[in-house]
Amino acid sequence: YDDLIHPEEEKEPEKTDLIFLDDRAERFRKWVDENMRLNRDLDKNKENVYYALDSTSISTCSDNLDFAEWGHNKDGDQLKQINIVMLVNQQTGCPLYYRHYAGSTPDVSTFNHLLKEYARMGLNRKAILVADKGYGSVKNIHKLYQDNQSFILNMKLNFSICKNLIAKNLSYLLDDCSYNRKLGQNVLTEEIDWSYPGNFNKDSARCKREKGRMFIHIYLDHEIRNDAEDKFRARVAELLDKQKTETETLTQEEKDFLSTYVTEDSNGRKVINNTQKFEYMLCKGIRVLLSDFISDPVEASRAYTERNEVEESFRKLKDFTGARRLHISSSKTLSGKIFVHFLACSILCM
């Protein structure tokens, strides 16, 4: 462990609130400083640097932990959980930051706190944050622009601007001319101006609106879309056959499905309600990535795919360091136990 920080190059660390552990481990502080330096040296040789952001849940059977609450358990356990958010350098796979939260805290609510600590930790301000759907919201996008922090976000498809663009350009996305050979998908990129509230001006009653450039990359995977349409077709056929038999009775859910997607033509024959089917199929097989900086859809897709580095870090944290169960029952030992697991995970990744 001592060899990791090159003692001959050590400098006295600044007495600042550098990281999230209340300075309880000076040796870890030195390791953090060295890790930051190594990452800055690596980042100098890269045109674009990407930091992957995500969270995981650690299940617990304890009834006495302050942070143990019911939430969306990512392991599928029917237990209370503690959430851990982590930031990872996608080039090296090395974790740069972590913090634990109450198990009921959604990902989208942790973003503002992360950006505040990001600035204090001395991380590469030119690095591009890459995050999944759980972090996408109008408020968080505003905050990214306000902090001049570049990003790539995978957005939920019910986000109004995404859904409207998909509906408007679906015919082009389905056209063979939008096919990208490098990705094996149909691709469309739209550039828009994103309006967000600027910094507060004490001389003005309202915040001045600012505008920033945004690239919206829309990807259509025909294999996923065709599979969804096959399942829809098979479901309709199954329920129509069931409706004809006298031995089987449709459930209320099945009746609602048929009444929504099946109608009758002028001859009394059962036909698909194409308007409803269009709504059902609109976003099937589609992914939308938003970025303020990356204009190339191939580069944006590659960077998002490499976000898997943070999932690999979670796997090492849980399976290699034994953090899938923390085996503690007191809140007094919680922070220290997670700290040791994160340190072990970091060394494993190195």
For each residue, the residues with C-beta under 8 A, 3 or more apart:
1: 4 27 31 347
2: 5 7
3: 6
4: 1 31 34 347 350
5: 2 10 30 31 34
6: 3 9 10 34
7: 2 10
8:
9: 6 34
10: 5 6 7 30
11: 33
12:
13: 18 26 29 30 33
14: 18
15:
16: 120
17: 23 120
18: 13 14 29 32 33 120 121 122
19: 29 32 97 117 121
20: 97 98 99 117
21: 24 25 28 335 339
22:
23: 17 26 29
24: 21 336 339
25: 21 28 29 339
26: 13 23 29 30
27: 1 30 31
28: 21 25 31 32 339 343
29: 13 18 19 23 25 26 32 33
30: 5 10 13 26 27 33 34
31: 1 4 5 27 28 34 35 343 346
32: 18 19 28 29 35 36 121
33: 11 13 18 29 30 36 37
34: 4 5 6 9 30 31 37 38
35: 31 32 38 39 94 96 346
36: 32 33 39 40 96 121 122 123
37: 33 34 40 41
38: 34 35 41 42
39: 35 36 42 43 89 92 94 96 123 124
40: 36 37 43 44 124
41: 37 38 44
42: 38 39 45 46 89 91 92
43: 39 40 46 49 91 124 126 127
44: 40 41
45: 42
46: 42 43 49 91
47:
48: 128 294 299 303
49: 43 46 89 91 124 126 127 128
50: 89 90 91 127 128 129 130 152 303 306 307
51: 87 88 89 90 96 123 124 127 128 129 130
52: 87 88 89 90 130 131 306 307 308 309 310
53: 85 86 87 88 114 129 130 131 135 310
54: 85 86 107 131 132 134 307 310 311 314
55: 83 84 85 86 101 107 110 134
56: 74 83 84 86 314 317 318
57: 71 72 73 74 75 81 82 83 84 103
58: 81 82 83 84 318 323 324 325 326
59: 73 75 77 79 80 81 324 325
60: 65 68 79 80 81 82 325 326
61: 79 80 325
62: 65 68 80 328 329
63: 68
64: 329 330 331
65: 60 62 68 80 82 328 329 330 331 334
66: 102 331 334
67: 82 83 100 101 102 103 331 334
68: 60 62 63 65 80 81 82 103
69: 80 81 102 103 104
70: 80 81 103 104
71: 57 81 83 102 103 104 105 106
72: 57 106
73: 57 59 76 77 78 79 81
74: 56 57
75: 57 59 324
76: 73
77: 59 73 81
78: 73
79: 59 60 61 73
80: 59 60 61 62 65 68 69 70 103
81: 57 58 59 60 68 69 70 71 73 77 103
82: 57 58 60 65 67 68 100 101 102 103 326 334 338
83: 55 56 57 58 67 71 100 101 102 103 105 110
84: 55 56 57 58 98 99 100 101 317 338
85: 53 54 55 98 99 100 101 107 110 114
86: 53 54 55 56 95 97 98 310 313 314 317
87: 51 52 53 95 96 97 98 114 118 123 310
88: 51 52 53 93 94 95 96 309 310 313 349
89: 39 42 49 50 51 52 92 93 94 96 309
90: 50 51 52 93 130 303 306 307 309
91: 42 43 46 49 50
92: 39 42 89 349 350
93: 88 89 90 309 312 313 349
94: 35 39 88 89 346 349 350
95: 86 87 88 98 313 342 345 346 349
96: 35 36 39 51 87 88 89 121 123
97: 19 20 86 87 114 117 118 121 123
98: 20 84 85 86 87 95 338 342
99: 20 84 85 110 113 114 117
100: 67 82 83 84 85 334 335 338
101: 55 67 82 83 84 85 105 110
102: 66 67 69 71 82 83 105
103: 57 67 68 69 70 71 80 81 82 83
104: 69 70 71
105: 71 83 101 102 109 110
106: 71 72 109 110 134
107: 54 55 85 110 111 132 134 135
108: 111 134 135 136 137 140
109: 105 106 112
110: 55 83 85 99 101 105 106 107 113 114
111: 107 108 114 115 135 137 140 143
112: 109 115 116 140 143
113: 99 110 116 117
114: 53 85 87 97 99 110 111 117 118
115: 111 112 118 119 143 144 147 149
116: 112 113 119 120
117: 19 20 97 99 113 114 120 121
118: 87 97 114 115 121 123 149
119: 115 116 125 147
120: 16 17 18 116 117
121: 18 19 32 36 96 97 117 118
122: 18 36
123: 36 39 51 87 96 97 118 127
124: 39 40 43 49 51 127
125: 119 148 149
126: 43 49 150
127: 43 49 50 51 123 124 150
128: 48 49 50 51 150 151 152 291 293 294 303
129: 50 51 53 144 149 150 151 152
130: 50 51 52 53 90 151 152 303 304 306 307
131: 52 53 54 134 135 136 151 152 153 154 307
132: 54 107 135 154 307
133: 136 154 155 156
134: 54 55 106 107 108 131
135: 53 107 108 111 131 132 140 153
136: 108 131 133 140 141 153 154 155 156 159 290
137: 108 111 140 141
138: 141 142
139: 142 143
140: 108 111 112 135 136 137 143 144 153
141: 136 137 138 144 145 151 153 194 196 290
142: 138 139 145 146 196 197
143: 111 112 115 139 140 146 147
144: 115 129 140 141 147 149 150 151 292
145: 141 142 148 194 196 210 212 292
146: 142 143 196 197 198 199
147: 115 119 143 144
148: 125 145
149: 115 118 125 129 144
150: 126 127 128 129 144 291 292 293
151: 128 129 130 131 141 144 290 291 292 293
152: 50 128 129 130 131 289 290 291 294 300 303 304
153: 131 135 136 140 141 289 290 291
154: 131 132 133 136 287 288 289 304
155: 133 136 159 162 288 289 290
156: 133 136 159 162
157: 162 163 166 283 286 288
158: 162 163
159: 136 155 156 162 163 288
160: 163 164
161: 164 165 192 216
162: 155 156 157 158 159 165 166 216 218 288
163: 157 158 159 160 166 167 282 283
164: 160 161 167 168
165: 161 162 168 169 190 216 218 288
166: 157 162 163 169 170 173 218 282 283 286 288
167: 163 164 170 282
168: 164 165
169: 165 166 172 173 188 190 218
170: 166 167 173 174 282
171: 174 175
172: 169 175 177 178 188
173: 166 169 170 178 186 188 218 220 286
174: 170 171 178 186 220
175: 171 172 178 186
176: 179
177: 172
178: 172 173 174 175 186 187 188 220
179: 176 185 186 187
180: 183 184 185 186 187 297 298
181: 184
182: 298
183: 180 187 219 297 298 301
184: 180 181
185: 179 180 219 220 221 222
186: 173 174 175 178 179 180 219 220 222
187: 178 179 180 183 217 218 219 220 297
188: 169 172 173 178 217 218
189: 215 216 217 218 295 297
190: 165 169 215 216 218
191: 213 214 215 216 295
192: 161 214 216
193: 211 212 213 214
194: 141 145 211 212 213 214 292
195: 209 210 211
196: 141 142 145 146 209 210 211 212
197: 142 146 207 208 209 210
198: 146 201 207 208 209 210
199: 146 207
200: 207
201: 198 204 207 208
202:
203:
204: 201 207 208
205:
206:
207: 197 198 199 200 201 204
208: 197 198 201 204
209: 195 196 197 198
210: 145 195 196 197 198
211: 193 194 195 196
212: 145 193 194 196 292
213: 191 193 194 292
214: 191 192 193 194 290 291 292
215: 189 190 191 290 291 292 293 294 295 300
216: 161 162 165 189 190 191 192 288 289 290
217: 187 188 189 288 289 290 291 297 300 301
218: 162 165 166 169 173 187 188 189 190 286 287 288
219: 183 185 186 187 286 287 288 289 297 301
220: 173 174 178 185 186 187 225 285 286
221: 185 224 225 285 286 287
222: 185 186 225 226 285
223: 226 227 285
224: 221 227 228 284 285
225: 220 221 222 228 229 281 284 285 286
226: 222 223 229 230 285
227: 223 224 230 231
228: 224 225 231 232 281 284 285
229: 225 226 232 233 281 284
230: 226 227 233 234
231: 227 228 234 235
232: 228 229 235 236 261 277 280 281
233: 229 230 236 237
234: 230 231 237 238
235: 231 232 238 239 257
236: 232 233 239 240 258 261 262 272
237: 233 234 240 241
238: 234 235 241 242
239: 235 236 242 243 250 254 257 258
240: 236 237 243 244 258 262 270
241: 237 238 244 245
242: 238 239 245 248 250 254
243: 239 240 250 258
244: 240 241
245: 241 242 248
246:
247:
248: 242 245
249:
250: 239 242 243 254 255 258
251: 254 255
252: 255 256
253: 256 257
254: 239 242 250 251 257 258
255: 250 251 252 258 259
256: 252 253 259 260
257: 235 239 253 254 260 261
258: 236 239 240 243 250 254 255 261 262
259: 255 256 262
260: 256 257 273 276
261: 232 236 257 258 272 273 276 277 280
262: 236 240 258 259 270 271 272 273
263: 270 271 272 273
264: 268 269 270 271
265: 268 269 271
266:
267:
268: 264 265
269: 264 265
270: 240 262 263 264
271: 262 263 264 265
272: 236 261 262 263 277
273: 260 261 262 263 276 277
274: 277 278
275: 278 279
276: 260 261 273 279 280
277: 232 261 272 273 274 280 281
278: 274 275 281 282
279: 275 276 282
280: 232 261 276 277 284
281: 225 228 229 232 277 278 284
282: 163 166 167 170 278 279
283: 157 163 166 286
284: 224 225 228 229 280 281
285: 220 221 222 223 224 225 226 228
286: 157 166 173 218 219 220 221 225 283
287: 154 218 219 221
288: 154 155 157 159 162 165 166 216 217 218 219
289: 152 153 154 155 216 217 219 297 300 301 304
290: 136 141 151 152 153 155 214 215 216 217
291: 128 150 151 152 153 214 215 217 294 295 300
292: 144 145 150 151 194 212 213 214 215
293: 128 150 151 215
294: 48 128 152 215 291 299 300 303
295: 189 191 215 291
296: 299 300
297: 180 183 187 189 217 219 289 300 301
298: 180 182 183 301 302
299: 48 294 296 302 303
300: 152 215 217 289 291 294 296 297 303 304
301: 183 217 219 289 297 298 304 305
302: 298 299 305 306
303: 48 50 90 128 130 152 294 299 300 306 307
304: 130 152 154 289 300 301 307
305: 301 302 308
306: 50 52 90 130 302 303 309
307: 50 52 54 90 130 131 132 303 304 310 311
308: 52 305 311 312
309: 52 88 89 90 93 306 312 313
310: 52 53 54 86 87 88 307 313 314
311: 54 307 308 314 315
312: 93 308 309 315 316 349
313: 86 88 93 95 309 310 316 317 345 349
314: 54 56 86 310 311 317 318
315: 311 312 318 319 320
316: 312 313 319 320 321 345 348 349
317: 56 84 86 313 314 320 321 323 341 342 345
318: 56 58 314 315 321 322 323 324
319: 315 316 322 324
320: 315 316 317 344 345 348
321: 316 317 318 341 344 345 348
322: 318 319 325 341
323: 58 317 318 326 338 341 345
324: 58 59 75 318 319
325: 58 59 60 61 322
326: 58 60 82 323 334 337 338 341
327:
328: 62 65 333 334 337
329: 62 64 65
330: 64 65 333 334
331: 64 65 66 67 334
332:
333: 328 330 336 337
334: 65 66 67 82 100 326 328 330 331 337 338
335: 21 100 338 339
336: 24 333 339 340
337: 326 328 333 334 340 341
338: 82 84 98 100 323 326 334 335 341 342
339: 21 24 25 28 335 336 342 343
340: 336 337 343 344
341: 317 321 322 323 326 337 338 344 345
342: 95 98 317 338 339 345 346
343: 28 31 339 340 346 347
344: 320 321 340 341 347 348
345: 95 313 316 317 320 321 323 341 342 348 349
346: 31 35 94 95 342 343 349 350
347: 1 4 343 344 350
348: 316 320 321 344 345
349: 88 92 93 94 95 312 313 316 345 346
350: 4 92 94 346 347
